């Protein structure tokens, strides 16, 4: 009779070990972002983590230190392929540059879901690669809305500057095209400067400080993301011109919303990166289960203003 409890304990340990093996064998989903230093991508990570917790899926989150470090992002993807992750959710640091890494994932049978920034579809097709879906906002439309807001506030006439993202990135390029489309509808709008600040706040400050010196009559600035726009806000404040230069950004991160509420910034375009992260993990899980998903999953945008 005394041996029964011992057998029960041994059996319990065996079952417990088996359960742990099953947990360890659960397919991991990877989220590879441009950087972890931008509040936009922090929100995206939070949405992905919430979905992974609900679905009980292991989630690996990695990114380069800077958004423009495409080579580091490609190394991350290749390492994840070696780890045999079940799916890769990717915000490309370069719309063309990441294609070789996507091809390697294709060859390994790992589906790739693209978030926020589209891959160059023509270059991808030419290389023989494919992605499962694109999850993101209409950046062209967001740029158009930003342009229309500035035109409205200036009464259809004024001198405007633009802070661009990294040249060649689909996200920034689409926002620029949308903004130019809106500006082209107002004959009184003159774009006096359009320079890159590489998505970064300190560069936004330095570049717009130089623009202010070259074009002291500038009346508004469109930052293709909030980090650059906030840099411009700081440069404008340093010049004592907060009251007479409009600033419109893109992403509606917390700092931008606070600047809008305080009257230091006119508006920003909200994309909802948390929703992107959630949708990425949920649709990766569907692919892992063998289900089909749409080739385009839109995420809403809206104008955030005081």
ChimeraX attribute file (.defattr): number of C-alpha atoms within 10 A of each C-alpha:
attribute: neighborCount
match mode: 1-to-1
recipient: residues
	/A:1	5
	/A:2	6
	/A:3	7
	/A:4	9
	/A:5	10
	/A:6	11
	/A:7	11
	/A:8	11
	/A:9	11
	/A:10	12
	/A:11	12
	/A:12	12
	/A:13	12
	/A:14	12
	/A:15	12
	/A:16	12
	/A:17	12
	/A:18	12
	/A:19	12
	/A:20	11
	/A:21	11
	/A:22	10
	/A:23	13
	/A:24	11
	/A:25	10
	/A:26	13
	/A:27	16
	/A:28	22
	/A:29	25
	/A:30	25
	/A:31	26
	/A:32	26
	/A:33	24
	/A:34	24
	/A:35	21
	/A:36	20
	/A:37	13
	/A:38	18
	/A:39	18
	/A:40	21
	/A:41	22
	/A:42	18
	/A:43	19
	/A:44	24
	/A:45	25
	/A:46	16
	/A:47	21
	/A:48	29
	/A:49	23
	/A:50	15
	/A:51	21
	/A:52	22
	/A:53	11
	/A:54	10
	/A:55	12
	/A:56	12
	/A:57	18
	/A:58	17
	/A:59	19
	/A:60	16
	/A:61	15
	/A:62	19
	/A:63	23
	/A:64	21
	/A:65	15
	/A:66	18
	/A:67	22
	/A:68	20
	/A:69	15
	/A:70	18
	/A:71	14
	/A:72	17
	/A:73	29
	/A:74	23
	/A:75	13
	/A:76	17
	/A:77	26
	/A:78	17
	/A:79	12
	/A:80	22
	/A:81	23
	/A:82	11
	/A:83	10
	/A:84	16
	/A:85	22
	/A:86	20
	/A:87	27
	/A:88	26
	/A:89	27
	/A:90	28
	/A:91	26
	/A:92	27
	/A:93	29
	/A:94	26
	/A:95	20
	/A:96	18
	/A:97	19
	/A:98	21
	/A:99	23
	/A:100	15
	/A:101	18
	/A:102	26
	/A:103	19
	/A:104	15
	/A:105	25
	/A:106	17
	/A:107	12
	/A:108	13
	/A:109	13
	/A:110	22
	/A:111	22
	/A:112	23
	/A:113	24
	/A:114	24
	/A:115	26
	/A:116	25
	/A:117	24
	/A:118	21
	/A:119	27
	/A:120	17
	/A:121	15
	/A:122	10
	/A:123	14
	/A:124	19
	/A:125	12
	/A:126	8
	/A:127	12
	/A:128	11
	/A:129	18
	/A:130	18
	/A:131	19
	/A:132	20
	/A:133	21
	/A:134	24
	/A:135	27
	/A:136	27
	/A:137	22
	/A:138	19
	/A:139	26
	/A:140	21
	/A:141	20
	/A:142	26
	/A:143	28
	/A:144	20
	/A:145	21
	/A:146	28
	/A:147	26
	/A:148	20
	/A:149	19
	/A:150	27
	/A:151	21
	/A:152	12
	/A:153	13
	/A:154	17
	/A:155	12
	/A:156	15
	/A:157	16
	/A:158	20
	/A:159	17
	/A:160	26
	/A:161	22
	/A:162	25
	/A:163	29
	/A:164	23
	/A:165	25
	/A:166	21
	/A:167	15
	/A:168	14
	/A:169	20
	/A:170	23
	/A:171	26
	/A:172	25
	/A:173	19
	/A:174	22
	/A:175	27
	/A:176	26
	/A:177	16
	/A:178	23
	/A:179	25
	/A:180	16
	/A:181	17
	/A:182	21
	/A:183	22
	/A:184	13
	/A:185	13
	/A:186	17
	/A:187	10
	/A:188	15
	/A:189	19
	/A:190	15
	/A:191	16
	/A:192	15
	/A:193	17
	/A:194	18
	/A:195	16
	/A:196	20
	/A:197	27
	/A:198	22
	/A:199	24
	/A:200	21
	/A:201	21
	/A:202	17
	/A:203	18
	/A:204	30
	/A:205	23
	/A:206	16
	/A:207	20
	/A:208	29
	/A:209	21
	/A:210	13
	/A:211	22
	/A:212	18
	/A:213	11
	/A:214	12
	/A:215	16
	/A:216	10
	/A:217	15
	/A:218	21
	/A:219	19
	/A:220	22
	/A:221	26
	/A:222	28
	/A:223	32
	/A:224	34
	/A:225	30
	/A:226	32
	/A:227	29
	/A:228	31
	/A:229	31
	/A:230	25
	/A:231	24
	/A:232	32
	/A:233	29
	/A:234	21
	/A:235	23
	/A:236	22
	/A:237	14
	/A:238	12
	/A:239	12
	/A:240	10
	/A:241	14
	/A:242	17
	/A:243	11
	/A:244	12
	/A:245	19
	/A:246	23
	/A:247	29
	/A:248	31
	/A:249	29
	/A:250	26
	/A:251	24
	/A:252	27
	/A:253	24
	/A:254	12
	/A:255	13
	/A:256	26
	/A:257	22
	/A:258	14
	/A:259	17
	/A:260	20
	/A:261	15
	/A:262	11
	/A:263	15
	/A:264	22
	/A:265	25
	/A:266	24
	/A:267	27
	/A:268	31
	/A:269	25
	/A:270	19
	/A:271	24
	/A:272	21
	/A:273	28
	/A:274	20
	/A:275	20
	/A:276	28
	/A:277	28
	/A:278	20
	/A:279	22
	/A:280	32
	/A:281	27
	/A:282	17
	/A:283	22
	/A:284	26
	/A:285	21
	/A:286	13
	/A:287	19
	/A:288	16
	/A:289	9
	/A:290	9
	/A:291	10
	/A:292	11
	/A:293	13
	/A:294	11
	/A:295	12
	/A:296	12
	/A:297	16
	/A:298	15
	/A:299	16
	/A:300	13
	/A:301	18
	/A:302	15
	/A:303	18
	/A:304	19
	/A:305	16
	/A:306	13
